[in-house]
Amino acid sequence: MPPTKFLLILAALALAGCVSAPKLEDMSLDPLTEGSAKTVRATFQTRFCQWTAPSHVRYRRAGTPSWVELEAPALASGDVKFYKTSTWEVPVRGSTDFKEGELYEIQWIIPYYGNAPLYGCHESRRPDAAVFARKFAVTPAFAIAPPASVSVAPGGNAKFDIAIDRSAGFNTPVNLVIAGLPPGITVVPPAGPIVGSSRTYTVSAAPTVAPGSYTATLTGQSPQRTNQSGTLSIVVAPVAAESAPPPVAPPPVAPPPIEKPAETTSPK
């Protein structure tokens, strides 16, 4: 290749690189569960040395005007050299602001330190920064998992377990409150913390409770987390009476023996 043509190609590549912003490879909010301490991460591919490190990161609840500024991100791995990738991260100090069911927007801003204008769309301008944004939905930290139903007889009681499905890293006790029970039906304990994955309860029905299906409301509470709800189904049914065993058939009677006729001898 002639040297002149080679230099022209290099010049064209340099000109393109001057206005080519970094490429976003990945962005994450970890973890997505409500209330947990969070870290924002992003991976970029550097396209030119005049687009280098992100200067700051910010977040807001989708649809609101105010942004919350985070501290300057730190380089976690990689390099910002030409066409190299680099991963950056920053802790989210306002983790308790992220509420379950809400959508949050996160922005990474990479300033432009060059002087070359951006050409295209019938205009020529010098960019100030490249802005990368994504939205993340926050999931609950826990969920209540009651049994499908609990059966108890009038005047009796039965034991059952209520479980708590916890997200990774969530170990805080969940205070469970059982309310809305009909008269004559009690659950012990009616309220109290579930420290681990489940707790055992006892349901009792008075002898006067009519057979049928009843429900109670379950509410799980934990600090800085959204309350979670569930339903406990209680079936009151009498104990089925034991049926009498079937009669035993008498043993079969053996038939009487068959007598052979006596042999007779004719006179000679």
C-alpha positions in Angstrom: 0.0 0.0 0.0 1.4 3.4 -0.9 2.5 5.5 2.2 0.2 8.4 1.2 -2.9 6.2 1.1 -2.0 4.6 4.4 -1.6 8.0 6.0 -5.0 9.1 4.6 -6.6 6.0 6.2 -5.1 6.8 9.5 -6.2 10.4 9.3 -9.8 9.3 8.5 -9.8 6.9 11.4 -8.5 9.5 13.8 -11.1 12.0 12.7 -13.8 9.4 13.2 -12.4 8.5 16.6 -12.4 12.0 17.8 -16.2 12.2 17.7 -16.9 8.5 18.4 -18.3 8.2 21.9 -17.5 5.2 24.1 -19.7 2.2 23.7 -21.8 1.0 26.6 -21.2 -2.8 27.0 -23.3 -3.3 30.1 -25.0 -1.6 33.0 -26.3 -3.1 36.2 -27.9 -2.3 39.6 -26.9 -5.0 42.1 -28.9 -6.3 43.8 -32.4 -5.3 42.5 -34.1 -6.2 45.8 -35.7 -3.5 47.9 -33.7 -2.1 50.8 -30.4 -3.9 50.2 -27.1 -2.0 49.9 -26.6 -1.5 46.2 -23.8 -1.0 43.7 -24.1 0.5 40.3 -21.7 -1.0 37.6 -21.1 -0.2 34.0 -18.7 -1.4 31.3 -17.6 0.8 28.4 -15.4 0.4 25.4 -13.2 3.4 24.8 -13.3 4.6 21.2 -10.8 7.5 21.5 -8.6 8.9 24.2 -10.6 12.2 24.4 -13.5 10.2 25.7 -12.1 8.5 28.9 -13.5 7.9 32.4 -17.1 8.6 33.6 -17.1 11.7 35.7 -20.3 11.0 37.8 -23.4 8.8 38.2 -26.9 9.8 39.3 -30.3 8.2 39.7 -33.9 9.2 40.1 -37.3 7.5 40.3 -38.7 7.3 36.7 -41.0 10.3 36.0 -39.6 12.6 38.7 -37.4 15.6 37.9 -34.9 15.5 40.7 -31.6 13.5 40.4 -29.6 12.1 43.3 -25.9 12.5 42.6 -23.5 9.6 43.6 -19.8 9.8 44.4 -17.3 9.6 41.6 -17.1 6.0 40.2 -14.0 3.9 40.7 -12.3 1.8 38.1 -12.9 -1.9 39.0 -11.2 -3.5 36.1 -9.9 -3.0 32.5 -8.3 0.0 30.9 -9.4 3.2 29.1 -7.0 2.9 26.3 -8.0 2.9 22.6 -10.6 0.3 22.0 -10.2 -1.3 25.4 -13.0 -2.0 27.8 -13.2 -0.8 31.4 -15.7 -1.6 34.2 -16.6 1.1 36.8 -18.6 0.9 40.0 -20.0 3.2 42.7 -22.0 2.4 45.8 -25.5 3.7 46.1 -25.7 5.4 49.5 -29.5 6.0 49.2 -30.3 2.3 48.9 -33.4 2.7 51.1 -34.8 5.1 48.6 -35.4 2.2 46.2 -38.9 1.0 46.8 -40.5 -2.2 45.6 -42.4 -2.0 42.4 -40.9 1.4 41.4 -38.9 2.0 38.2 -35.6 3.9 38.6 -33.4 5.5 36.0 -29.6 5.5 36.3 -27.3 7.8 34.2 -23.6 7.6 33.6 -21.9 10.7 32.2 -18.6 10.6 30.4 -17.3 14.1 29.5 -15.7 14.9 26.2 -12.2 16.5 26.5 -11.5 17.0 22.8 -12.0 20.0 20.5 -13.3 18.3 17.4 -16.9 19.1 16.5 -19.5 16.4 15.8 -20.6 16.4 12.2 -23.9 15.2 10.9 -27.6 16.0 10.7 -26.7 19.3 8.9 -25.1 20.7 12.0 -21.6 20.9 13.4 -21.2 21.0 17.2 -18.8 20.0 19.9 -20.3 17.5 22.3 -20.1 18.2 26.0 -20.5 14.6 27.3 -21.9 11.2 26.5 -24.9 10.2 28.6 -25.8 6.5 29.1 -29.1 5.7 30.9 -31.0 2.6 31.7 -34.1 1.8 33.9 -34.3 -0.8 36.6 -37.3 -2.2 38.4 -37.0 -3.0 42.1 -38.2 -6.4 43.4 -39.5 -7.2 47.0 -37.1 -8.4 49.6 -39.4 -11.2 50.8 -42.7 -12.9 50.2 -45.1 -14.7 52.4 -45.7 -18.4 51.5 -48.7 -19.9 53.5 -49.9 -23.4 53.0 -52.7 -23.9 50.4 -55.1 -24.6 53.2 -55.3 -25.8 56.8 -58.0 -28.3 58.0 -59.3 -28.4 61.6 -62.3 -30.1 63.2 -64.8 -28.3 65.4 -63.4 -28.4 68.9 -60.0 -29.5 67.7 -56.7 -28.0 66.6 -54.0 -28.4 64.0 -50.4 -27.3 63.4 -49.1 -25.7 60.2 -46.1 -23.7 59.0 -45.9 -20.3 57.3 -42.7 -19.8 55.2 -40.9 -16.6 54.2 -39.3 -16.6 50.7 -36.3 -14.4 51.2 -34.2 -12.7 48.5 -30.5 -13.2 48.5 -28.8 -11.4 51.4 -32.0 -10.5 53.2 -31.8 -12.0 56.7 -33.8 -9.5 58.8 -36.7 -10.9 60.9 -40.2 -10.5 59.4 -43.0 -9.7 61.8 -46.0 -11.6 60.7 -49.5 -10.4 61.8 -52.6 -12.6 61.3 -55.9 -10.7 61.3 -59.5 -11.1 60.2 -60.2 -14.5 61.8 -63.9 -15.3 62.4 -65.3 -15.8 65.9 -64.4 -19.1 67.3 -61.2 -19.6 65.3 -57.8 -18.6 66.8 -54.3 -18.9 65.6 -51.3 -18.9 68.0 -49.2 -16.9 67.9 -51.4 -14.2 66.3 -48.3 -12.0 65.7 -44.5 -12.2 66.1 -41.2 -12.4 64.2 -40.2 -15.1 61.7 -36.4 -15.2 62.1 -35.5 -18.0 59.7 -37.3 -19.5 56.7 -40.6 -20.5 58.5 -42.5 -20.7 61.8 -45.0 -23.2 63.2 -48.5 -22.1 64.2 -51.5 -23.7 65.8 -55.1 -23.1 64.7 -58.0 -24.0 67.0 -61.7 -24.1 66.2 -64.4 -23.9 68.9 -67.0 -26.7 68.9 -69.7 -24.2 67.9 -67.9 -23.2 64.6 -69.9 -24.3 61.6 -68.2 -26.4 59.0 -67.0 -24.3 56.1 -64.1 -22.4 54.6 -62.7 -19.3 56.3 -59.8 -16.9 55.5 -57.5 -14.7 57.4 -55.2 -11.9 56.2 -51.4 -12.2 56.6 -49.2 -9.1 56.7 -45.4 -9.3 56.8 -43.5 -6.3 58.1 -39.7 -5.5 58.1 -37.9 -2.2 58.7 -37.3 -0.1 55.5 -39.2 -2.7 53.4 -42.6 -2.6 51.8 -45.2 -4.7 53.7 -46.1 -7.9 52.0 -49.5 -9.6 52.3 -51.0 -13.1 51.9 -54.1 -15.1 52.7 -54.5 -18.0 55.0 -57.3 -20.5 54.1 -58.8 -22.5 57.0 -61.2 -25.4 56.4 -63.4 -26.5 59.3 -64.7 -30.0 58.8 -65.8 -32.7 61.2 -63.7 -35.8 61.5 -65.2 -38.5 59.3 -66.7 -41.3 61.4 -64.9 -44.6 61.1 -67.0 -47.1 59.1 -67.6 -50.6 60.5 -65.4 -53.2 59.1 -67.2 -55.5 56.5 -68.6 -58.7 57.9 -66.4 -61.7 57.8 -67.7 -64.4 55.5 -68.0 -67.9 57.1 -65.6 -70.4 56.0 -66.7 -72.6 53.1 -68.5 -75.9 54.1 -66.8 -79.0 52.6 -69.3 -81.2 50.7 -70.2 -84.6 52.2 -68.2 -87.6 51.0 -69.7 -89.6 48.3 -70.4 -93.1 49.4 -69.6 -95.9 46.9 -72.3 -98.6 46.4 -71.5 -101.9 48.0 -70.2 -104.6 45.6 -72.5 -107.6 45.1 -71.3 -111.1 44.0 -73.6 -113.2 41.8 -74.1 -116.9 42.8 -72.2 -119.3 40.7 
